[in-house]
Amino acid sequence: MAESKKVLSVIMGGGRGTRLFPLTKERCKPAVPLAGKYRLVDIPISNCLNSGLNRIFLLSQFLTASLHRHIQKSFHFDPFGAGFIDILSAEQTEKSSAWYEGTADAVRRNLVHFNSHRHDFILILSGDQLYRMDFSAIIDQHVAAGADVTIAAIPFPVSKIEGLGLMRVADDLTISEFVEKPKDPAIIDGLTISAALESRLAPAAEKRCLASMGIYVFSREALRRGLDNNMKDFGKEVIPGLLGQAKLCSYIFEGYWEDIGTVRAFFEANLALAQPLPPFNFFDRSAPIYTHPRYLPASKINRCNIDHVVIGDGCLVTDSTLKHCVIGIRSVLGENSHLEDVVMMGADYYQTAAEVLADKAAGRPAIGVGRNCRINRAIIDKNARIGDGVTLSPAAKPDGDYAHGVVIRDGILCVTKGAVLPSGFAL
């Protein structure tokens, strides 16, 4: 795609990630582990690279250390392709000493960096979504339509559009109205897809609206004009403010897309990968998802009963039962443990034999899951230590903080990063 040479990609690193807490207790949203071996940020980066876009800026702000380490270890470009991933954190300048105050504010404050590179278009992406898209298609449509802004949109059933920005789209794909997260049923009903446009899409049983995916293509001058103000957010302010002032078009995407903004959404999106035909295919060799090459050994599974499980590299699992689970890199599970509907993120390192013996002498569990444990409907964050005979389930328990770093959020039990659960603990 010739236009790819004229495009800069900008990935938003996200805010505090409060809806994804406690998974964002020590990291930003894009750095949250995914599918046993990846990070959320690997998805937009891989989509860019597979689309021929290799000039990428990542805007970050909160708890960025693990994100920076991952990017630095994972993505390296040869000097002949002019590719790069630049991490731009909020910084004090002569004009401002504040942190980013929203998506538009973050982009505005980095225009000086973007403008030092030749480009005609800027592709703006979220760092916490799971999808696969060839961005050349949306950019080509943007150019062909002579659009100032093109917004990627996905047809969503009316019953599931809560929390999404909706748009009214004409049959020629121009946008005449944009409403951020409407709640009034009358407004939502007025934004449903027209019959003529619906006939061009895959059939659906329920009325649908076109929801913004948070993916924007801006022509360079349109972005400058759109940000020549004090508006803080694209969806709430900048996009509605451009209506009638610029040509806004919609690019309709009908593939799988999941906004991983809550603990429940993260949990369900991960477990869906364990299905025989998952909605997102990590095995597509034509568009691979790239991540940090860790050079770990193959996982070792001894005398286990395993049903619908994704297992990352370098795991040690012995005499256990795993049902509908995602087991992350370097996970260690002791004998006779039973895990069902569990996302286990694994560990950042292996313990030495001496370290394990020292932990045992101190009455401290080793990293991983011990013997004779029963864990159901849970997320176990990295480097957690779960002793022998531990029972964990969120069933019939309210959301809230519990002992030893256990949190129940959205009905999902979370063992926080580095938590220590003593042997015999039950919840």
C-alpha positions in Angstrom: 0.0 0.0 0.0 1.6 3.2 -1.2 -0.3 5.3 1.4 1.4 3.4 4.2 4.5 5.5 3.7 2.5 8.6 4.5 1.0 7.3 7.8 2.0 7.7 11.4 0.4 5.3 13.9 -0.4 6.5 17.5 -1.3 4.0 20.2 -3.0 5.4 23.3 -1.5 4.0 26.5 -4.7 4.5 28.5 -5.5 6.3 31.7 -5.5 4.9 35.2 -7.4 1.7 34.2 -9.7 1.8 37.2 -12.3 -0.5 35.6 -9.6 -3.1 35.1 -8.3 -2.9 38.7 -6.6 -4.9 40.4 -4.9 -6.0 37.2 -3.8 -2.4 36.7 -2.6 -2.1 40.3 1.1 -2.2 39.2 0.9 -1.7 35.5 -1.0 0.3 32.8 -3.7 -1.4 30.7 -1.7 -2.0 27.6 0.9 -4.0 29.7 -1.7 -6.4 31.1 -0.8 -10.0 30.1 -3.0 -11.7 27.5 -3.5 -15.3 26.2 -0.7 -16.9 28.2 2.3 -15.1 26.6 1.3 -11.7 25.1 0.5 -8.2 26.4 -2.5 -6.2 25.3 -0.3 -3.7 23.5 1.0 -6.5 21.2 -2.4 -6.4 19.4 -2.4 -2.9 18.0 1.4 -3.0 17.3 1.0 -6.3 15.4 -1.9 -5.0 13.4 0.2 -2.0 12.4 3.2 -4.1 11.4 1.0 -6.6 9.5 -0.6 -3.6 7.7 2.8 -2.3 6.5 2.8 0.5 9.1 6.1 0.6 11.0 6.3 4.2 12.3 4.6 4.0 15.6 4.2 6.2 18.7 3.0 4.9 22.0 1.6 7.5 24.4 1.9 6.4 28.0 1.4 7.9 31.4 0.4 5.7 34.4 2.6 2.9 35.8 4.6 2.6 32.6 7.7 0.7 33.7 6.6 -2.8 32.7 5.2 -1.5 29.4 8.5 0.2 28.6 10.5 -2.9 29.4 8.2 -5.0 27.2 8.4 -2.7 24.2 12.2 -2.4 24.5 12.7 -6.2 24.7 10.1 -7.1 22.0 10.3 -4.8 19.1 13.5 -4.0 17.2 13.7 -2.6 13.7 16.6 -2.9 11.2 18.2 0.4 10.2 17.1 0.1 6.5 13.3 0.1 7.0 12.9 3.5 8.8 10.7 1.8 11.3 10.4 2.6 15.0 8.3 2.5 18.1 8.8 5.7 20.2 7.3 5.8 23.7 6.1 9.3 24.6 5.3 9.8 28.2 3.7 12.9 29.7 6.5 15.4 30.2 6.9 18.9 31.5 7.4 21.6 28.9 7.5 25.4 28.8 3.8 25.3 27.9 2.5 22.7 30.4 3.6 20.8 33.5 0.3 18.7 33.7 -0.3 15.1 32.9 -2.3 14.1 29.9 -5.9 15.1 30.5 -7.6 12.9 27.9 -7.0 11.2 24.5 -7.1 14.5 22.5 -4.9 16.3 25.0 -2.3 13.6 24.8 -2.2 13.7 21.0 -2.2 17.6 21.0 0.8 17.7 23.3 2.8 15.4 21.1 2.1 17.0 17.7 5.5 18.6 17.9 7.0 15.1 17.8 4.7 13.8 15.0 5.4 16.9 12.9 9.1 16.1 12.8 8.2 13.1 10.6 6.9 13.3 7.1 3.2 12.2 7.0 -0.2 13.0 5.5 -2.3 10.8 7.8 -2.3 9.8 11.5 -3.9 6.6 12.6 -5.0 6.7 16.2 -5.5 3.4 18.1 -6.5 2.1 21.5 -4.0 0.0 23.5 -6.5 -2.3 25.2 -8.6 -4.0 22.5 -8.5 -7.5 21.0 -9.1 -7.6 17.2 -7.3 -8.2 13.9 -7.6 -5.5 11.2 -5.7 -4.7 8.1 -5.4 -0.9 8.4 -4.6 -0.5 4.7 -8.3 -1.0 4.0 -9.5 1.9 6.3 -6.7 4.2 5.0 -7.5 3.4 1.4 -11.2 4.2 2.0 -10.2 7.4 3.7 -8.1 8.5 0.7 -10.7 7.4 -1.9 -13.5 9.2 -0.1 -11.5 12.4 0.4 -12.4 12.2 4.1 -10.9 14.5 6.8 -11.6 11.9 9.5 -12.6 8.2 9.2 -13.9 6.4 12.2 -13.8 2.6 12.4 -17.3 1.3 13.4 -18.6 -2.1 14.3 -22.3 -3.1 14.1 -23.5 -3.8 17.7 -26.9 -5.1 18.9 -28.9 -2.4 20.6 -28.9 -4.5 23.8 -25.1 -4.4 24.0 -24.1 -0.9 23.2 -23.8 0.5 26.7 -20.7 2.6 27.2 -20.0 2.9 23.4 -20.0 6.0 21.2 -22.7 5.7 18.5 -23.0 7.3 15.1 -25.6 8.0 12.5 -24.2 7.0 9.1 -25.6 7.7 5.7 -25.7 5.1 2.9 -22.5 6.8 1.4 -20.8 6.2 4.8 -20.6 9.8 5.8 -21.3 10.6 9.5 -24.1 13.1 10.3 -24.3 12.5 14.1 -22.0 11.2 16.8 -23.2 10.6 20.4 -20.8 9.4 23.1 -22.2 6.7 25.4 -26.0 7.5 25.1 -28.4 6.1 27.6 -31.7 7.5 26.4 -33.6 4.6 24.6 -35.2 7.2 22.2 -31.8 8.5 21.2 -30.4 5.0 20.7 -33.4 4.0 18.6 -32.9 7.0 16.4 -29.3 5.9 15.8 -30.0 2.4 14.5 -28.6 1.4 11.2 -30.8 2.3 8.1 -32.4 -0.6 6.2 -30.4 0.2 3.1 -27.1 0.1 5.0 -28.1 -3.0 7.0 -28.8 -4.9 3.8 -25.1 -4.5 2.9 -24.0 -6.2 6.2 -24.2 -9.7 7.5 -27.7 -10.4 8.7 -28.5 -10.1 12.4 -31.6 -11.0 14.5 -31.6 -7.7 16.5 -31.6 -4.0 15.6 -28.0 -2.7 15.5 -26.2 0.6 15.8 -22.8 1.5 14.5 -20.4 1.8 17.5 -17.1 3.6 17.4 -14.1 1.3 17.9 -11.9 4.1 19.0 -9.9 3.8 15.8 -9.5 7.0 13.8 -7.7 8.1 10.7 -7.1 11.8 10.5 -5.7 13.8 7.6 -2.9 15.9 8.9 -4.5 19.2 8.5 -7.9 18.0 9.9 -6.1 16.8 13.0 -4.4 20.1 13.5 -7.7 22.0 13.1 -9.6 19.5 15.4 -7.0 20.1 18.1 -6.7 23.8 17.8 -8.7 24.3 21.0 -8.8 23.0 24.6 -10.9 19.9 24.1 -9.6 16.9 26.1 -11.3 13.9 24.5 -11.8 12.6 21.0 -15.1 10.8 21.5 -16.8 13.3 23.8 -15.6 16.6 22.2 -13.3 16.6 19.2 -15.4 14.3 16.9 -18.7 15.9 17.7 -17.1 19.3 17.3 -15.9 18.4 13.8 -19.4 17.5 12.6 -20.5 20.0 9.9 -16.9 21.5 9.9 -15.1 18.5 8.2 -16.0 15.4 6.2 -16.4 12.5 8.6 -16.8 9.0 7.2 -17.3 5.6 8.8 -15.4 2.4 8.0 -17.5 -0.6 8.9 -15.7 -3.5 10.4 -17.5 -6.8 10.8 -14.8 -9.0 12.4 -14.2 -9.9 16.1 -13.6 -7.0 18.3 -13.5 -6.8 22.1 -12.9 -3.8 24.3 -11.0 -5.2 27.3 -11.9 -2.4 29.6 -13.2 -4.4 32.6 -12.1 -7.4 34.7 -15.1 -9.4 33.4 -14.3 -8.5 29.7 -10.7 -9.5 30.2 -11.6 -12.7 31.9 -14.1 -13.8 29.3 -11.9 -12.7 26.3 -9.1 -14.9 27.6 -11.2 -17.9 28.4 -12.8 -17.7 24.9 -9.3 -18.4 23.5 -9.5 -21.9 25.0 -12.5 -22.9 22.9 -12.0 -25.3 19.9 -12.8 -22.4 17.5 -12.0 -19.2 19.4 -13.4 -15.9 18.1 -9.8 -14.6 17.9 -7.3 -16.8 16.1 -3.7 -16.5 17.3 -2.8 -19.2 14.8 -3.3 -17.1 11.7 0.1 -17.2 10.0 -0.8 -14.5 7.5 -1.2 -11.9 10.3 0.9 -13.1 13.3 0.8 -11.4 16.7 4.3 -10.5 17.8 5.6 -10.4 21.3 8.8 -10.7 23.4 10.9 -13.8 22.3 11.7 -15.2 25.7 13.5 -18.4 24.6 11.7 -20.5 27.2 11.7 -24.3 27.2 8.7 -26.2 26.1 6.1 -26.8 28.9 6.2 -30.0 30.8 2.8 -31.6 31.6 2.9 -34.8 33.7 -0.1 -37.1 34.3 -2.7 -34.3 34.0 -6.4 -34.2 33.0 -6.7 -31.2 30.6 -9.8 -30.0 28.8 -9.9 -26.8 26.7 -6.8 -25.2 28.0 -4.2 -22.7 26.6 -0.8 -23.3 28.1 2.1 -20.8 27.6 5.8 -21.6 27.3 8.0 -23.0 30.1 5.2 -24.3 32.4 5.5 -27.2 34.9 2.2 -28.9 35.7 2.0 -32.2 37.6 -0.9 -34.5 38.4 -3.5 -31.8 38.1 -6.9 -31.2 36.5 -7.3 -28.2 34.3 -10.6 -27.3 32.7 -11.3 -24.2 30.6 -8.1 -22.3 31.6 -5.4 -20.1 30.3 -2.1 -20.9 31.9 0.6 -18.2 31.4 4.4 -18.5 30.9 6.5 -20.2 33.7 3.4 -21.3 35.6 4.1 -24.0 38.2 1.2 -26.2 39.5 1.6 -28.8 42.3 0.0 -32.2 42.5 -3.7 -32.9 42.8 -4.8 -29.3 42.2 -8.0 -28.6 40.3 -8.4 -25.4 38.3 -11.6 -24.6 36.3 -12.3 -21.3 34.5 -9.0 -19.8 35.6 -6.7 -17.3 33.9 -3.2 -17.8 35.4 -0.7 -15.2 34.2 2.4 -17.1 35.3 5.7 -15.7 36.5 8.4 -13.3 35.5 11.2 -15.7 36.5 11.9 -19.2 37.8 12.9 -19.7 41.4 16.1 -21.7 42.1 16.0 -24.8 44.2 17.7 -22.9 47.0 15.1 -20.2 46.9 12.3 -22.7 47.1 13.9 -24.4 50.1 14.4 -21.0 51.8 10.7 -20.2 51.2 9.7 -23.6 52.7 11.9 -23.0 55.7 10.3 -19.6 56.2 6.8 -21.0 55.9 6.3 -19.1 52.6 4.8 -20.8 49.5 6.8 -20.9 46.4 5.7 -19.0 43.3 2.8 -20.8 41.6 0.0 -23.0 42.8 0.7 -25.6 45.5 -0.7 -29.1 46.0 -4.3 -30.0 46.6 -5.8 -26.6 45.6 -9.3 -26.0 44.3 -9.6 -22.8 42.3 -12.6 -21.7 40.3 -13.5 -18.6 38.2 -10.4 -16.7 39.1 -7.6 -14.6 37.7 -4.2 -15.3 39.2 -1.8 -12.5 38.5 1.9 -12.8 38.0 4.3 -14.1 40.7 1.5 -15.0 43.0 2.3 -17.6 45.7 -0.6 -20.0 46.6 0.1 -22.5 49.3 -1.1 -26.1 49.6 -4.7 -26.9 50.1 -6.0 -23.4 49.1 -9.6 -23.1 48.0 -10.7 -20.1 46.0 -14.1 -19.2 44.4 -16.1 -16.0 44.1 -19.4 -17.9 44.3 -22.0 -16.2 46.6 -19.5 -13.6 47.6 -19.8 -9.8 47.0 -17.3 -7.7 45.2 -14.7 -6.3 47.5 -11.2 -6.6 49.0 -10.4 -9.8 51.0 -7.4 -11.1 52.9 -3.9 -11.8 51.5 -4.3 -9.7 48.3 -7.5 -11.3 47.1 -10.1 -9.1 45.3 -13.4 -9.9 43.8 -14.4 -7.6 41.0 -17.2 -8.0 38.5 -17.9 -11.4 40.1 -14.4 -12.6 39.2 -11.9 -13.6 42.0 -8.5 -12.0 41.5 -5.3 -12.9 43.2 -3.2 -9.8 42.9 0.4 -9.7 41.5 2.9 -11.0 44.0 0.2 -12.0 46.6 1.0 -14.6 49.2 -1.8 -17.0 50.1 -0.9 -19.3 53.0 -1.6 -23.0 53.0 -5.1 -23.9 53.9 -6.5 -20.5 53.0 -10.1 -20.7 51.8 -12.4 -18.1 50.3 
